[in-house]
Amino acid sequence: MPPPITELLATDLDDGFTELVRTQAGAVRAVLLRLSGSAREADDLGQDTFLRAYSALRDYSPQRRRELQPRAWLLTIAANVWRNHVRTAARRPATADGVQVSDVEPADRAPGPEQRALDGTRRDRLVLALADLPEHHRLPVVLRHIGELSYQEVAQILDSPVGTVKAQVSRGLAALRAAPQLAADAGGSGTSGRGEGRYSEEVTG
């Protein structure tokens, strides 16, 4: 069996980083796409994320590279890159460059073409609804349900208690349930009678 990514990073940074990009680029892009609502911004921010990651890894000792949790570590960098971006640049509308809903699947869970066709319209509305969420709700929801991180990992990224993160995710999903863009999916019933499960599945596509 090939060595784990962390061992590759520790013994051969360039080969390890190539494998890191190969296995994690999809997850990083999916998170940044749902955060920014723009395919162009997601690509630019993704490149910045991996440039920063490589620069950081060059300064890490082999032992520190072995101890990394690759996805959580990369998504920490991606979240910081996105937050820096929104603080220094004017936000574009979520549909400014035509988000391709087929590109917002999380890594390793892409459905077949028939399912994409069925869910395309709903995903498009969901992208718009996510873009309307305030950052303190959108970021935890995306890290949890697009990045597929644990609540503990999200809490570490956001430097918040786990209970706070759970509340933010719950409130973010509740806001999605109430969003006008998703009114047709909710059947006009608002937030009543809807569990987190259904909407968390829709968030991940």
Backbone as JSON, one array per atom type, in Angstrom:
{
  "sequence": "MPPPITELLATDLDDGFTELVRTQAGAVRAVLLRLSGSAREADDLGQDTFLRAYSALRDYSPQRRRELQPRAWLLTIAANVWRNHVRTAARRPATADGVQVSDVEPADRAPGPEQRALDGTRRDRLVLALADLPEHHRLPVVLRHIGELSYQEVAQILDSPVGTVKAQVSRGLAALRAAPQLAADAGGSGTSGRGEGRYSEEVTG",
  "N": [[0.84, -1.19, 0.0], [0.45, 2.32, -0.71], [2.27, 4.9, 1.06], [0.77, 6.94, 3.67], [-0.52, 10.28, 3.09], [0.55, 12.14, 4.89], [2.95, 10.95, 5.63], [4.29, 10.95, 3.2], [4.51, 13.7, 2.85], [6.27, 14.25, 4.89], [8.61, 12.94, 4.14], [9.15, 13.49, 1.45], [8.57, 16.38, 0.27], [7.64, 17.59, -2.16], [6.51, 15.46, -3.7], [4.65, 14.58, -1.82], [3.06, 16.87, -1.57], [1.97, 17.06, -4.12], [0.28, 14.81, -4.06], [-1.36, 15.6, -1.98], [-2.72, 17.79, -3.12], [-4.01, 16.42, -5.2], [-5.83, 14.75, -3.82], [-7.29, 16.45, -2.14], [-8.05, 18.8, -3.39], [-10.6, 18.93, -4.55], [-12.37, 19.03, -2.35], [-11.55, 21.41, -1.13], [-12.14, 23.27, -3.15], [-14.91, 22.92, -3.36], [-15.82, 23.84, -0.88], [-14.94, 26.54, -0.96], [-16.36, 27.42, -3.17], [-19.02, 27.25, -2.32], [-18.89, 29.08, -0.26], [-18.17, 31.51, -1.51], [-19.84, 31.71, -3.72], [-19.06, 32.04, -6.31], [-17.6, 30.76, -9.16], [-15.23, 31.62, -10.36], [-13.99, 33.1, -8.29], [-13.71, 31.03, -6.44], [-11.83, 29.38, -7.7], [-9.6, 31.12, -7.82], [-9.2, 31.67, -5.08], [-8.74, 29.09, -4.21], [-6.28, 28.49, -5.44], [-4.69, 30.32, -4.08], [-4.96, 29.29, -1.52], [-3.6, 26.78, -1.71], [-1.04, 27.66, -2.42], [-0.33, 29.06, -0.1], [-0.43, 26.93, 1.66], [1.66, 25.26, 0.73], [3.84, 26.95, 1.13], [3.78, 27.14, 3.92], [4.22, 24.46, 4.64], [6.85, 24.08, 3.84], [8.24, 25.26, 5.86], [7.69, 23.65, 7.99], [8.66, 21.1, 10.27], [9.64, 17.66, 9.58], [8.33, 15.99, 11.45], [6.17, 17.55, 12.28], [4.74, 17.69, 9.91], [3.97, 15.04, 9.69], [2.06, 14.91, 11.66], [-0.13, 16.29, 10.82], [-3.6, 16.89, 10.15], [-4.83, 16.5, 7.24], [-7.16, 17.44, 5.67], [-8.67, 19.07, 7.47], [-6.67, 20.9, 8.15], [-6.07, 22.13, 5.67], [-8.58, 23.26, 5.08], [-8.8, 25.06, 7.13], [-6.89, 26.94, 6.33], [-8.09, 27.67, 3.9], [-10.5, 28.83, 4.81], [-9.51, 31.05, 6.17], [-8.28, 32.41, 4.06], [-10.54, 33.02, 2.53], [-11.96, 34.68, 4.34], [-10.16, 36.8, 4.62], [-10.27, 37.73, 2.03], [-12.94, 38.68, 1.75], [-12.87, 40.76, 3.49], [-11.25, 42.61, 2.28], [-12.03, 43.04, -0.32], [-14.65, 44.05, -2.52], [-17.75, 42.39, -2.36], [-18.96, 40.28, -4.9], [-22.12, 39.68, -6.62], [-23.75, 36.53, -6.05], [-24.28, 35.21, -8.43], [-22.62, 36.25, -10.31], [-20.69, 35.28, -12.15], [-21.9, 33.11, -13.16], [-22.42, 30.52, -11.56], [-21.68, 27.13, -11.73], [-23.77, 24.62, -11.05], [-23.19, 21.95, -11.13], [-20.65, 21.79, -10.25], [-20.48, 21.92, -7.51], [-20.45, 19.74, -5.85], [-19.41, 17.95, -2.93], [-16.14, 16.5, -2.38], [-15.64, 13.17, -3.56], [-18.29, 12.39, -3.45], [-19.87, 12.7, -5.63], [-22.87, 12.71, -7.46], [-24.58, 10.72, -10.0], [-25.27, 11.58, -13.51], [-28.06, 11.64, -13.92], [-29.12, 12.18, -11.37], [-27.97, 14.67, -10.94], [-29.28, 16.17, -12.85], [-31.9, 16.11, -11.87], [-31.6, 17.46, -9.44], [-30.55, 19.91, -10.04], [-31.89, 22.48, -10.27], [-32.78, 22.94, -7.66], [-30.33, 22.98, -6.31], [-29.19, 25.24, -7.42], [-30.84, 27.25, -6.37], [-30.2, 26.85, -3.74], [-27.5, 27.58, -3.6], [-27.75, 30.34, -3.95], [-29.24, 30.95, -1.65], [-27.43, 30.23, 0.37], [-25.47, 32.16, -0.12], [-26.7, 34.38, 0.88], [-26.65, 34.07, 3.6], [-25.37, 35.27, 6.73], [-21.86, 35.62, 7.5], [-21.14, 34.37, 9.94], [-22.89, 32.29, 10.14], [-22.87, 31.04, 7.63], [-20.19, 30.11, 7.2], [-19.68, 28.11, 9.3], [-21.71, 26.23, 8.56], [-20.96, 25.47, 5.95], [-18.34, 24.46, 6.33], [-18.94, 22.3, 7.97], [-20.83, 20.73, 6.5], [-20.13, 20.75, 3.79], [-17.33, 20.66, 3.78], [-17.2, 18.45, 5.36], [-16.27, 18.19, 7.97], [-15.76, 17.43, 11.44], [-17.69, 18.6, 14.27], [-15.92, 19.34, 16.27], [-13.56, 19.84, 14.81], [-14.41, 21.99, 13.21], [-14.88, 23.83, 15.23], [-12.28, 24.26, 16.15], [-11.14, 25.49, 13.89], [-12.64, 27.85, 13.79], [-12.11, 28.87, 16.22], [-13.86, 28.65, 18.4], [-16.19, 27.58, 20.97], [-17.39, 24.17, 20.94], [-20.14, 23.87, 21.4], [-21.1, 26.38, 20.64], [-20.54, 26.34, 17.9], [-22.21, 24.22, 17.07], [-24.69, 25.42, 17.56], [-24.55, 27.56, 15.77], [-24.46, 26.22, 13.31], [-26.93, 24.92, 13.38], [-28.68, 27.14, 13.45], [-27.97, 28.31, 11.06], [-28.84, 26.37, 9.2], [-31.55, 26.47, 9.79], [-32.1, 29.06, 8.91], [-31.69, 28.67, 6.19], [-33.82, 26.97, 5.65], [-35.88, 28.75, 5.89], [-35.44, 30.51, 3.86], [-36.4, 32.57, 1.09], [-35.67, 31.64, -1.45], [-35.83, 28.92, -1.22], [-38.42, 28.34, -0.74], [-40.23, 26.89, -2.27], [-39.3, 24.28, -2.01], [-39.73, 23.92, 0.67], [-42.38, 23.79, 0.81], [-43.99, 25.83, 1.62], [-44.15, 25.71, 4.36], [-42.5, 26.95, 6.11], [-40.23, 26.8, 8.81], [-41.11, 24.74, 10.29], [-41.47, 21.34, 11.31], [-39.29, 20.31, 9.97], [-36.31, 18.56, 9.85], [-32.77, 18.71, 10.67], [-31.39, 16.94, 9.05], [-32.44, 16.64, 6.35], [-31.98, 19.15, 5.13], [-29.27, 19.43, 5.53], [-28.34, 17.44, 3.85], [-29.1, 18.53, 1.41], [-27.51, 20.8, 1.33], [-25.01, 19.66, 0.89], [-25.41, 18.73, -1.62]],
  "CA": [[0.0, 0.0, 0.0], [1.25, 3.55, -0.69], [2.3, 5.54, 2.37], [-0.22, 8.01, 3.82], [-0.09, 11.6, 2.61], [1.38, 12.81, 5.88], [4.29, 10.38, 5.57], [4.89, 11.49, 1.99], [4.88, 15.09, 3.12], [7.41, 14.27, 5.8], [9.81, 12.38, 3.53], [9.37, 14.11, 0.14], [7.54, 17.42, 0.28], [7.04, 17.83, -3.46], [5.62, 14.34, -4.02], [3.55, 14.61, -0.87], [2.17, 17.99, -1.87], [1.21, 16.67, -5.31], [-0.79, 13.91, -3.61], [-2.29, 16.41, -1.18], [-3.57, 18.52, -4.07], [-4.86, 15.46, -5.92], [-6.89, 14.18, -2.97], [-8.04, 17.43, -1.36], [-8.43, 19.99, -4.15], [-12.05, 18.95, -4.75], [-13.02, 19.48, -1.12], [-11.23, 22.83, -0.94], [-12.91, 24.06, -4.11], [-16.34, 22.85, -3.03], [-16.06, 24.75, 0.25], [-14.78, 27.93, -1.4], [-17.45, 27.75, -4.1], [-20.24, 27.51, -1.56], [-18.68, 30.3, 0.53], [-18.09, 32.71, -2.34], [-20.89, 31.76, -4.72], [-18.48, 32.4, -7.6], [-16.63, 29.78, -9.62], [-13.95, 32.29, -10.59], [-13.38, 33.37, -6.99], [-13.33, 29.76, -5.82], [-10.57, 28.95, -8.32], [-8.53, 32.02, -7.39], [-8.95, 31.46, -3.65], [-8.15, 27.76, -4.07], [-4.86, 28.59, -5.76], [-4.05, 31.01, -2.96], [-4.93, 28.34, -0.4], [-2.53, 25.79, -1.88], [0.23, 28.37, -2.35], [-0.05, 29.29, 1.32], [-0.18, 25.63, 2.28], [3.0, 24.81, 0.37], [4.79, 27.82, 1.82], [3.8, 26.75, 5.33], [4.82, 23.13, 4.77], [8.3, 24.19, 3.68], [8.81, 25.66, 7.15], [7.35, 22.67, 9.01], [9.55, 19.97, 10.44], [9.01, 16.4, 9.15], [7.42, 15.49, 12.46], [4.93, 18.34, 12.25], [3.98, 17.27, 8.73], [3.35, 13.74, 9.99], [0.96, 15.07, 12.63], [-1.22, 17.07, 10.22], [-4.89, 16.37, 9.69], [-4.74, 17.27, 5.99], [-8.35, 18.19, 5.23], [-8.97, 20.14, 8.42], [-5.62, 21.9, 8.05], [-6.27, 22.89, 4.43], [-9.8, 24.06, 5.15], [-8.48, 26.2, 8.0], [-6.24, 27.92, 5.47], [-9.1, 28.16, 2.94], [-11.42, 29.72, 5.52], [-8.81, 32.31, 6.43], [-8.12, 33.08, 2.77], [-11.83, 33.6, 2.15], [-12.29, 35.79, 5.23], [-9.31, 37.93, 4.22], [-10.77, 38.23, 0.75], [-14.17, 39.47, 1.9], [-12.55, 41.98, 4.24], [-10.46, 43.55, 1.48], [-12.57, 43.2, -1.68], [-16.1, 44.16, -2.6], [-18.37, 41.12, -2.72], [-19.75, 40.22, -6.12], [-23.32, 38.86, -6.46], [-23.46, 35.1, -6.12], [-24.41, 34.69, -9.78], [-21.9, 37.17, -11.19], [-20.03, 34.62, -13.27], [-22.63, 31.91, -13.53], [-21.98, 29.33, -10.84], [-22.1, 25.86, -12.3], [-24.19, 23.81, -9.92], [-22.58, 20.62, -11.2], [-19.31, 21.86, -9.67], [-20.51, 22.18, -6.08], [-20.48, 18.52, -5.08], [-18.23, 17.7, -2.13], [-15.27, 15.47, -2.95], [-15.9, 11.75, -3.38], [-19.7, 12.08, -3.28], [-20.55, 13.23, -6.81], [-23.92, 11.83, -7.97], [-24.6, 10.49, -11.43], [-25.87, 12.66, -14.3], [-29.51, 11.71, -13.73], [-29.4, 12.87, -10.12], [-27.61, 16.07, -11.1], [-30.34, 16.83, -13.61], [-33.05, 16.26, -10.99], [-31.34, 18.35, -8.32], [-29.88, 21.13, -10.47], [-32.61, 23.71, -9.95], [-32.77, 23.12, -6.2], [-28.98, 23.37, -5.91], [-28.98, 26.63, -7.83], [-31.5, 28.08, -5.37], [-29.49, 26.69, -2.48], [-26.3, 28.41, -3.68], [-28.18, 31.72, -3.71], [-29.63, 31.07, -0.25], [-26.2, 30.22, 1.16], [-24.79, 33.44, -0.3], [-27.39, 35.38, 1.68], [-26.42, 33.86, 5.02], [-24.23, 36.01, 7.29], [-20.65, 34.81, 7.57], [-21.06, 33.56, 11.15], [-23.69, 31.09, 9.92], [-22.48, 30.35, 6.39], [-18.91, 29.4, 7.33], [-19.84, 26.83, 10.01], [-22.53, 25.29, 7.79], [-20.19, 24.95, 4.82], [-17.25, 23.61, 6.84], [-19.5, 21.07, 8.53], [-21.59, 19.91, 5.57], [-19.41, 20.63, 2.53], [-16.01, 20.17, 4.13], [-17.38, 17.18, 6.07], [-15.47, 18.2, 9.18], [-16.49, 17.23, 12.69], [-17.94, 19.84, 15.01], [-14.69, 19.69, 16.97], [-12.64, 20.43, 13.84], [-14.93, 23.31, 12.87], [-14.66, 24.69, 16.39], [-10.87, 24.63, 16.16], [-10.93, 26.45, 12.81], [-13.29, 29.12, 14.12], [-11.69, 29.27, 17.56], [-15.11, 28.79, 19.15], [-16.61, 26.35, 21.65], [-18.16, 23.24, 20.12], [-21.56, 24.18, 21.55], [-21.4, 27.55, 19.83], [-20.55, 25.91, 16.5], [-23.44, 23.46, 16.83], [-25.79, 26.37, 17.5], [-24.44, 28.33, 14.53], [-24.86, 25.35, 12.21], [-28.37, 24.72, 13.48], [-29.36, 28.37, 13.06], [-27.75, 28.49, 9.63], [-29.75, 25.49, 8.47], [-32.9, 27.01, 9.97], [-32.22, 30.2, 8.0], [-31.86, 28.13, 4.84], [-35.2, 26.46, 5.52], [-36.8, 29.89, 5.8], [-35.04, 31.38, 2.76], [-37.37, 32.64, -0.01], [-35.23, 30.84, -2.6], [-36.15, 27.52, -0.98], [-39.81, 28.25, -0.3], [-40.92, 25.82, -2.99], [-38.9, 23.02, -1.41], [-40.3, 23.81, 2.01], [-43.82, 23.6, 0.67], [-44.71, 26.9, 2.3], [-44.36, 25.38, 5.76], [-41.54, 27.62, 6.96], [-39.22, 25.94, 9.41], [-41.72, 23.73, 11.14], [-41.55, 19.98, 10.84], [-38.15, 19.96, 9.14], [-35.12, 18.24, 10.62], [-31.5, 19.14, 10.11], [-30.88, 15.97, 8.1], [-32.8, 16.87, 4.95], [-31.32, 20.32, 4.59], [-27.82, 19.21, 5.48], [-28.1, 16.69, 2.64], [-29.22, 19.43, 0.27], [-26.33, 21.65, 1.33], [-23.91, 18.92, 0.28], [-25.74, 18.4, -2.99]],
  "C": [[0.88, 1.25, 0.0], [1.23, 4.17, 0.7], [1.23, 6.62, 2.47], [0.37, 9.35, 3.39], [0.86, 12.26, 3.61], [2.8, 12.25, 5.88], [5.01, 10.86, 4.31], [5.34, 12.93, 2.19], [6.14, 15.18, 3.97], [8.7, 13.85, 5.1], [10.14, 13.01, 2.18], [8.27, 15.15, -0.06], [6.87, 17.58, -1.08], [6.09, 16.71, -3.88], [4.41, 14.33, -3.1], [2.56, 15.71, -1.17], [1.35, 17.7, -3.13], [0.05, 15.76, -4.94], [-1.82, 14.66, -2.78], [-3.24, 17.17, -2.09], [-4.53, 17.56, -4.77], [-6.04, 15.0, -5.1], [-7.78, 15.23, -2.32], [-8.5, 18.64, -2.15], [-9.94, 20.07, -4.35], [-12.79, 19.46, -3.53], [-12.78, 20.96, -0.89], [-12.05, 23.68, -1.89], [-14.4, 24.07, -3.79], [-16.67, 23.81, -1.9], [-15.98, 26.21, -0.2], [-15.87, 28.35, -2.36], [-18.73, 28.05, -3.34], [-20.09, 28.76, -0.69], [-18.79, 31.55, -0.33], [-19.26, 32.85, -3.3], [-20.38, 32.06, -6.11], [-17.44, 31.37, -7.98], [-15.26, 30.4, -9.82], [-13.24, 32.57, -9.27], [-12.92, 32.08, -6.32], [-12.01, 29.25, -6.4], [-9.4, 29.8, -7.84], [-8.17, 31.79, -5.92], [-8.36, 30.09, -3.4], [-6.67, 27.77, -4.38], [-4.11, 29.26, -4.63], [-3.92, 30.08, -1.76], [-3.76, 27.37, -0.53], [-1.14, 26.44, -1.92], [0.64, 28.62, -0.9], [0.28, 27.99, 2.03], [1.23, 25.16, 1.98], [4.07, 25.64, 1.08], [4.91, 27.44, 3.29], [4.51, 25.41, 5.51], [6.34, 23.18, 4.64], [8.97, 24.55, 5.01], [8.53, 24.66, 8.27], [8.45, 21.6, 9.09], [8.87, 18.71, 9.91], [8.01, 15.86, 10.17], [6.1, 16.24, 12.46], [4.09, 17.97, 11.04], [3.29, 15.93, 8.97], [2.12, 13.88, 10.87], [-0.22, 15.85, 12.06], [-2.48, 16.23, 10.05], [-5.16, 17.1, 8.38], [-5.99, 18.07, 5.63], [-8.66, 19.34, 6.18], [-7.94, 21.26, 8.33], [-5.81, 22.77, 6.81], [-7.51, 23.77, 4.5], [-9.67, 25.2, 6.15], [-7.84, 27.31, 7.18], [-7.26, 28.53, 4.5], [-10.06, 29.13, 3.6], [-10.77, 31.07, 5.79], [-8.59, 33.11, 5.15], [-9.42, 33.74, 2.36], [-12.19, 34.79, 3.03], [-11.43, 37.01, 4.92], [-9.82, 38.57, 2.94], [-12.0, 39.12, 0.94], [-13.94, 40.74, 2.71], [-11.89, 43.02, 3.35], [-11.01, 43.79, 0.09], [-14.08, 43.31, -1.61], [-16.66, 42.82, -3.04], [-19.13, 41.25, -4.02], [-21.02, 39.43, -5.84], [-22.99, 37.39, -6.69], [-23.5, 34.56, -7.53], [-23.6, 35.49, -10.79], [-21.26, 36.48, -12.37], [-20.67, 33.27, -13.58], [-22.12, 30.67, -12.84], [-22.53, 28.08, -11.5], [-22.49, 24.92, -11.17], [-23.61, 22.42, -9.96], [-21.21, 20.6, -10.55], [-19.32, 21.95, -8.16], [-20.68, 20.92, -5.26], [-19.27, 18.44, -4.18], [-17.42, 16.56, -2.72], [-15.78, 14.07, -2.61], [-17.37, 11.41, -3.2], [-20.51, 12.58, -4.48], [-21.62, 12.25, -7.29], [-23.79, 11.64, -9.46], [-25.32, 11.6, -12.17], [-27.38, 12.77, -14.12], [-29.85, 12.47, -12.45], [-29.04, 14.34, -10.2], [-28.71, 16.82, -11.85], [-31.56, 17.09, -12.73], [-32.83, 17.35, -9.95], [-30.79, 19.71, -8.74], [-30.58, 22.41, -10.05], [-32.57, 23.98, -8.46], [-31.39, 23.56, -5.72], [-28.7, 24.82, -6.26], [-29.61, 27.57, -6.81], [-30.74, 28.03, -4.04], [-28.2, 27.52, -2.46], [-26.65, 29.86, -3.37], [-28.55, 31.92, -2.24], [-28.41, 31.08, 0.66], [-25.49, 31.57, 1.07], [-25.41, 34.53, 0.54], [-27.19, 35.21, 3.19], [-25.28, 34.75, 5.51], [-23.05, 35.07, 7.49], [-20.64, 33.88, 8.78], [-21.98, 32.35, 11.12], [-23.21, 30.31, 8.7], [-21.21, 29.53, 6.57], [-19.03, 28.11, 8.13], [-20.65, 25.8, 9.23], [-21.71, 24.66, 6.67], [-19.05, 24.05, 5.29], [-17.78, 22.27, 7.33], [-20.07, 20.17, 7.43], [-21.0, 19.83, 4.17], [-18.02, 20.08, 2.8], [-16.02, 18.84, 4.86], [-16.44, 17.08, 7.28], [-16.36, 17.92, 10.39], [-16.76, 18.59, 13.33], [-16.68, 20.3, 15.74], [-13.69, 20.36, 16.03], [-13.1, 21.83, 13.42], [-14.69, 24.29, 14.01], [-13.21, 25.14, 16.47], [-10.56, 25.67, 15.08], [-11.46, 27.83, 13.19], [-12.9, 29.66, 15.48], [-12.91, 29.57, 18.44], [-15.41, 27.5, 19.89], [-17.46, 25.47, 20.73], [-19.65, 23.55, 20.2], [-21.98, 25.38, 20.72], [-21.48, 27.18, 18.36], [-21.81, 25.13, 16.18], [-24.65, 24.4, 16.71], [-25.76, 27.16, 16.2], [-24.86, 27.49, 13.32], [-26.37, 25.16, 12.21], [-29.13, 25.96, 13.02], [-29.16, 28.65, 11.57], [-28.68, 27.63, 8.8], [-31.2, 25.96, 8.61], [-33.13, 28.2, 9.05], [-32.38, 29.74, 6.56], [-33.28, 27.62, 4.63], [-36.18, 27.6, 5.3], [-36.51, 30.78, 4.6], [-36.08, 31.39, 1.65], [-36.98, 31.76, -1.19], [-35.64, 29.38, -2.47], [-37.6, 27.31, -0.57], [-40.54, 27.11, -0.99], [-40.56, 24.47, -2.41], [-39.53, 22.81, -0.05], [-41.8, 23.64, 1.97], [-44.63, 24.63, 1.42], [-44.88, 26.66, 3.77], [-43.37, 26.05, 6.68], [-40.55, 26.64, 7.52], [-39.82, 24.81, 10.21], [-41.66, 22.36, 10.49], [-40.38, 19.54, 10.0], [-36.95, 19.69, 10.03], [-33.87, 18.71, 9.93], [-31.07, 18.22, 8.98], [-31.17, 16.3, 6.67], [-32.04, 18.05, 4.38], [-29.82, 20.18, 4.6], [-27.47, 18.39, 4.26], [-28.16, 17.59, 1.41], [-28.02, 20.37, 0.2], [-25.17, 20.96, 0.64], [-24.23, 18.48, -1.13], [-26.25, 17.0, -3.15]]
}
